Structures are given as C-alpha cells and as structure tokens.
Amino acid sequence: MKAYKTALGGIVSALCLLTMFMTGIFPALSILLPMISGVFMMIIVSEISISWAFLTYIAVSLLSMIVTFDKEAVLLFIMFFGHYPITRFLIDKIPSQTVRFLIKLTVFNICVISFFMLTTYIMGLTAFLEEIKGFGKYGIPIILAFVNFIFLLYEYNLNIFYELYEKRLRPALKKNKT
C-alpha cells in the first residue's frame, strides 16, 4: 500500500509540476493552470487521504518554486489553488450548507487578500494597484466581487470534476487495474 501511495503521489506531483511549468510557456493561462494543478490534488484525497494530499501539495509547492518561471502562478497555487481542493473536503464535512458556504467564501477571501498584500507590498508588484485606480474608489470592491464570482464558478466546477472522477474515471481505472 505504501508503494501505491508513493507512486500515485509521484504521478500527481509530476502532473501538477508539468501543469505549473506550462505557466511559463503559456503566460495567458497563468491562472487556469494553477487551478488545474489543484484539481489533481482531489485525486489524492479520493484515492489515499487528506493528509497524503497535503504532503503532495507541500512537495509540489516547493518544487514549483524551483521549476516554474511564473512566480505569481506559483503563489496562486501555494496560497489557494493547491490547498483549497483538499481543504474543501474538510469543510464539506460540516452539516450546515450555509455554514459550509460561508467558510468557503471566508477561506477564499483570506487567501485572495493575502495574495494581493504579498504580491503588492512585499514583492513590490504594484502594476495591479495602478489598474485598480482606473475604477476609482469602488475599484477594490468591484474586483473583489468579480473574483468571488469566479470563485463560485471554480467551486461549481470542482464539484463537477469530482463527480466525473468518482462516477466515470475511477471505475474505469479500477477496472483496468485488475
């Protein structure tokens, strides 16, 4: 079983790293590719465990810092897209749908605001601040509302991917395994 966990972790890590590496080749996909990398983490949760998925996330995060040219994409993966697909399994254990929804929004907004503060004030990437000024005093609320809408779409698509994996891909893989 340990060999299976290690092999699956290695395969998922390689897929994540390949996807993250492609952010340097296709800069227009610097948000989509970290999203896709994060989705692979759901496979580890489904097949092994949440703790193993977090170990894989840490390994991919560290290796991405080395092999990925687009450091903002790496930060997106580290600060949200890498851990959220794993974390949502823990959040989904909460019985109340309203509480789950509010916690997911809170986690997302903490991650987004932390990403913005880190990239702007610590890394000095202020181009985004200049773009926000074009919206006036409502710039930040408008952008925050927009990214929250994008998050809701992402959350919806994570549900679709997980159902697709559980109902179609996983049974096909199990059938081929035997």
Salt bridges, closest charged atoms under 4 A:
GLU47 OE2 - ARG170 NE 2.76
GLU47 OE1 - LYS174 NZ 3.44
ASP92 OD1 - LYS104 NZ 2.71
GLU130 OE2 - LYS133 NZ 3.69
GLU155 OE2 - ARG88 NH2 2.68
GLU155 OE2 - LYS104 NZ 2.72
GLU166 OE1 - ARG170 NH1 2.97
